[in-house]
Amino acid sequence: MALELSEIETPRDIVRSRLRWMARWSRRLLMTVEHHLEKRRSRRTLSELTDDELCDVGLTRAQARAETSKSWFWS
């Protein structure tokens, strides 16, 4: 089976392919960091709620403290 000219990857095609891969990887990394930062902001807000506000969302002060003590990035 002979290779057709359209099946051969040129250096430009290789560079474009790698750039597309890097762009997808970068977007995924950015989305992951944004997700973790949003969790951090949510936990900070949770720590600032009063006991009455925590009761409204169905949490105790101990549960809120346990949640806010988690690592902001890994949990």
Secondary structure, 3 states (H helix, E strand, C coil): CCCCHHHCCCHHHHHHHHHHHHHHHHHHHHHHHHHHHHHHHHHHHHHCCCHHHHHHCCCCHHHHHHHHCCCCCCC
